Amino acid sequence: MRREIPCYVRPVSDSVVLDPVDLDILRLLQNDARTTYRDLAAEVGVAASTCLDRVARLRRAGVILGHQLRLDPAKLGRGLQALLMVQVRPHRRELVGPFVDRIRALPESRAVFHLTGPDDYLVHVAVRDTADLQRLVLDEFTARREVARVETRLIFQQWDCGPLLPPAAG
């Protein structure tokens, strides 16, 4: 069964002007997306209705893309994570679209990045163990005619970073 995954692709230059209250709302929601509008409004110093309007505007503008539940892959039996650098040849649109669709539909895939340089794609995967990783690479990647090369890097540890905010004016 193919899982449908929304693809949020936005042009890089499509920025939105945000004031300090918007930035505070975004910072707080990124730290805890379950924060109530009442608590959020109190924290940023506006009325709850104003806060609700601002969050709705940020959603309409595409700044807020959604809310996601984060899970621990190891607790779900996927204790090994890796980055796969994939080279596709020939690198043509009629091959790239189906390749990306197939890779995104794999339950092991966590993220797919289209790159510049010698590798065309970077795929973050979570699997059970090295045998499962080998199966995935051989059966789902190198078995595809358009895949010329796959390099694998195991992830030993991962750290989350702070909230994403626009660059400081300067």
C-alpha positions as CSV (number, residue, x, y, z in Angstrom):
1,M,0.0,0.0,0.0
2,R,1.4,3.4,-1.0
3,R,1.3,6.0,1.6
4,E,0.5,9.5,0.5
5,I,2.9,12.1,1.8
6,P,2.3,15.8,1.3
7,C,5.3,17.4,-0.4
8,Y,6.0,20.9,0.8
9,V,8.2,22.4,-1.9
10,R,8.4,26.2,-1.8
11,P,10.6,28.6,-3.8
12,V,13.6,29.8,-1.7
13,S,12.8,33.5,-2.4
14,D,9.3,33.2,-1.1
15,S,9.9,34.8,2.3
16,V,7.3,36.4,4.5
17,V,7.8,39.5,6.6
18,L,7.5,38.6,10.3
19,D,7.3,40.9,13.3
20,P,8.7,40.2,16.7
21,V,5.4,38.7,18.0
22,D,5.2,36.4,15.0
23,L,8.8,35.3,15.7
24,D,7.9,34.6,19.4
25,I,4.9,32.6,18.3
26,L,6.9,30.5,15.9
27,R,9.7,29.9,18.5
28,L,7.2,28.8,21.1
29,L,5.2,26.6,18.8
30,Q,8.4,24.9,17.5
31,N,9.4,24.1,21.1
32,D,5.9,22.8,21.9
33,A,3.3,22.6,19.2
34,R,0.6,21.6,21.8
35,T,0.8,25.0,23.5
36,T,-2.8,26.3,23.9
37,Y,-3.6,29.6,22.2
38,R,-4.4,31.1,25.7
39,D,-0.9,30.2,27.0
40,L,0.7,31.2,23.7
41,A,-1.0,34.6,23.8
42,A,-0.1,35.2,27.4
43,E,3.6,34.4,26.6
44,V,3.8,36.8,23.7
45,G,1.7,39.5,25.2
46,V,-1.4,39.6,22.9
47,A,-5.1,38.6,23.3
48,A,-5.9,35.0,22.6
49,S,-8.1,36.0,19.6
50,T,-5.1,38.0,18.2
51,C,-2.9,35.0,18.7
52,L,-5.3,32.8,16.9
53,D,-5.5,35.2,14.0
54,R,-1.7,35.5,13.7
55,V,-1.3,31.7,13.7
56,A,-4.0,31.4,11.0
57,R,-2.2,34.0,8.9
58,L,1.1,32.2,9.3
59,R,-0.6,29.0,8.1
60,R,-2.2,30.7,5.1
61,A,1.2,32.3,4.2
62,G,2.8,28.9,4.3
63,V,5.1,29.7,7.2
64,I,3.5,27.0,9.3
65,L,3.4,23.8,7.2
66,G,1.7,21.5,9.7
67,H,2.2,19.7,13.0
68,Q,4.0,16.5,13.3
69,L,4.4,13.8,15.9
70,R,8.0,12.8,16.4
71,L,8.7,9.2,17.2
72,D,11.9,7.4,18.3
73,P,12.8,5.0,15.5
74,A,14.7,2.7,17.8
75,K,11.6,2.2,20.0
76,L,9.7,1.2,16.8
77,G,12.3,-1.5,15.9
78,R,14.3,0.7,13.5
79,G,17.4,1.2,15.6
80,L,19.8,1.8,12.7
81,Q,19.7,5.0,10.8
82,A,21.8,5.8,7.7
83,L,22.3,8.4,5.0
84,L,22.3,7.1,1.4
85,M,24.0,9.2,-1.2
86,V,22.4,8.2,-4.5
87,Q,23.5,9.0,-8.1
88,V,20.8,8.7,-10.8
89,R,21.8,8.3,-14.4
90,P,20.6,9.7,-16.7
91,H,19.4,12.5,-14.5
92,R,16.2,13.3,-16.4
93,R,12.8,14.5,-15.2
94,E,10.9,11.4,-16.5
95,L,13.1,9.2,-14.4
96,V,13.5,11.5,-11.4
97,G,9.8,11.9,-10.6
98,P,9.0,8.2,-10.3
99,F,12.3,7.6,-8.5
100,V,11.5,10.2,-5.8
101,D,7.9,8.9,-5.5
102,R,9.1,5.4,-5.0
103,I,11.7,6.3,-2.4
104,R,9.3,8.6,-0.5
105,A,6.8,5.7,-0.3
106,L,9.2,3.4,1.4
107,P,8.4,3.0,5.1
108,E,12.2,3.2,5.8
109,S,12.6,6.6,4.3
110,R,12.6,9.5,6.7
111,A,13.7,12.4,4.3
112,V,14.8,12.8,0.7
113,F,16.9,15.7,-0.5
114,H,17.7,16.7,-4.1
115,L,21.3,17.9,-4.2
116,T,23.9,19.5,-6.4
117,G,27.3,17.9,-6.8
118,P,28.3,14.3,-7.7
119,D,25.3,12.8,-5.7
120,D,21.8,13.6,-6.9
121,Y,19.9,12.6,-3.7
122,L,20.5,12.2,0.0
123,V,18.1,9.8,1.6
124,H,17.8,9.5,5.4
125,V,16.5,5.9,6.3
126,A,15.7,4.1,9.5
127,V,16.0,0.3,9.4
128,R,16.1,-2.7,11.9
129,D,19.8,-3.6,11.4
130,T,22.6,-3.9,8.9
131,A,20.9,-6.9,7.2
132,D,17.8,-4.8,6.7
133,L,19.9,-1.9,5.4
134,Q,21.6,-4.2,2.9
135,R,18.2,-5.5,1.7
136,L,16.9,-1.9,1.3
137,V,20.0,-0.8,-0.7
138,L,20.0,-3.9,-2.9
139,D,16.3,-4.3,-3.5
140,E,15.0,-0.7,-3.5
141,F,17.9,1.3,-4.7
142,T,20.6,-0.4,-6.8
143,A,18.0,-2.7,-8.3
144,R,16.5,0.3,-10.1
145,R,17.9,0.9,-13.6
146,E,18.3,4.6,-13.1
147,V,20.4,4.3,-10.0
148,A,24.1,4.4,-11.0
149,R,25.6,4.5,-7.5
150,V,24.7,4.4,-3.8
151,E,27.1,5.3,-0.9
152,T,26.0,4.5,2.6
153,R,26.9,6.4,5.8
154,L,25.7,5.1,9.2
155,I,24.3,7.6,11.7
156,F,25.9,7.1,15.1
157,Q,24.1,9.9,16.9
158,Q,21.7,12.8,16.0
159,W,21.1,16.1,17.8
160,D,18.1,18.4,17.3
161,C,18.8,22.1,16.9
162,G,16.9,25.1,18.1
163,P,13.9,26.6,16.4
164,L,14.1,27.8,12.8
165,L,13.7,31.5,12.6
166,P,14.6,34.0,9.8
167,P,18.2,35.3,9.7
168,A,18.8,38.2,12.0
169,A,18.8,41.6,10.3
170,G,22.3,42.9,10.2
